[in-house]
Amino acid sequence: MLTWLGEKHAFPNASMAAVAEVAGAQKRLGLAPLSLRGWPESGAVADDALTSARKRAGGMNGAAKRALYGAQYNWARRHFEDQGGSALAWNALGSTRYAFLQGARDAGCPAFAMELAPLPGRVTLDARGVNWRNSVPRDALAFEAWAGGDPARRGQDWRRLREDLSARAARRADVGQEAGDLGDDPFIFVPLQVPADSQIKLFAGWAESVEGLIVALGRCAPRLPLGWHLRVKEHPSARESLGARLAAVAASSGGRIIVDNATDSFAQLAASRAVLTINSSMGLQALFWDKPVLVTGQAFFAIPGITTPVASEIALAEALDDPGAARFDPGLRDVFMSYLDQYYYVPAETQPDGTVQVDASRVRERLAGRPAT
């Protein structure tokens, strides 16, 4: 039996319901139940759930949340010890969802995380986790082995997905998705991420945060050749403005940093010579436009030949010394994107009635833990 944790938003709920239907016997939990009977691991799991929560809390509020996550883990662990089966939750990088899936894992049961995929019309369904924690190989040789001599796996059918990519609608009046004049000067596009996002809190790497990346950009931008600039845009979903920090580094950069919150994100990406990101999905999506990508954080696509991992601020400065030198291997890029399209991600399409239709055969592969063949 698949036990899954319900969500308040429609698409995650409908997506997990579709997976549960493919799985067969299922139990949906509206809320994560609690149990005060602990396990030796309860405290450590609660600490991890609190540390990785999107909304971190300290003091009495933090202590209360820690107790909550521990009690949720206790129930989940006992449920899966007694009932067996498998678990499913959305994202599950922190908080209640993490405690729930960890309870299943510690009971020896499969636990699956779901999430929106960077490719349109796709979702992640992975027993290891999502984003940096997913099961996508980190070795280019693994993709070459998967592709073998199959022309379809070495082709460019994955490019068709670009037609369905569109920029996110903005939540703030000062961030838009409008047409704009980007000029002719060469630039690197830097799409910032939501500062509180789990991708940043857990996997930001040496920059540690969006603010940390902004500081590093300010220090490294003067290394750019004459005529080049960094074009920076805040994330359309970010509730907190970083405008003051960005204005300060732009003012001191001698024109090497331009903040453009108005122009459509994909228009800026398309006009750029390269893309620089911590670990944004736009780093992966930039491959649709044949752009070299510099990745400063932990990202599953930070694989030499596909993108360029930037392991430190010194490495960033060196990359900006000669931005035109950034490259990727087109053949490896094609195999990698074909792997994501044809094997890894699960096609998921929202129907007129609000339900989601998933590729049942691929869901069964994921639930069975089938390796890539």
Sequence and secondary structure as in RCSB ss.txt:
>XXXX:A:sequence
MLTWLGEKHAFPNASMAAVAEVAGAQKRLGLAPLSLRGWPESGAVADDALTSARKRAGGMNGAAKRALYGAQYNW
ARRHFEDQGGSALAWNALGSTRYAFLQGARDAGCPAFAMELAPLPGRVTLDARGVNWRNSVPRDALAFEAWAGGD
PARRGQDWRRLREDLSARAARRADVGQEAGDLGDDPFIFVPLQVPADSQIKLFAGWAESVEGLIVALGRCAPRLP
LGWHLRVKEHPSARESLGARLAAVAASSGGRIIVDNATDSFAQLAASRAVLTINSSMGLQALFWDKPVLVTGQAF
FAIPGITTPVASEIALAEALDDPGAARFDPGLRDVFMSYLDQYYYVPAETQPDGTVQVDASRVRERLAGRPAT
>XXXX:A:secstr
 EEEE  SSHHHHHHHHHHHHHH SEEEESS        TTHHHHHHHHHHT SS   HHHHHHHHHHHHHHHHH
HHHHHHHH  EEEEES SSHHHHHHHHHHHHTT  EEEEEE SSTTEEEEESS SGGGS   S HHHHHHHHTT 
GGGGSSGGGGGGGG      SSTT   B     SS EEEEE   TTSHHHHHH GGG SHHHHHHHHHHHGGGS 
TT EEEEE  TT SS  HHHHHHHHHTTTTSEEE SSB HHHHHHH SEEEESS HHHHHGGGGT  EEE S  T
T  BTTBEE  SHHHHHHHHHSGGG    HHHHHHHHHHIIIIISEEEEE TTS EEE HHHHHHHHHT    
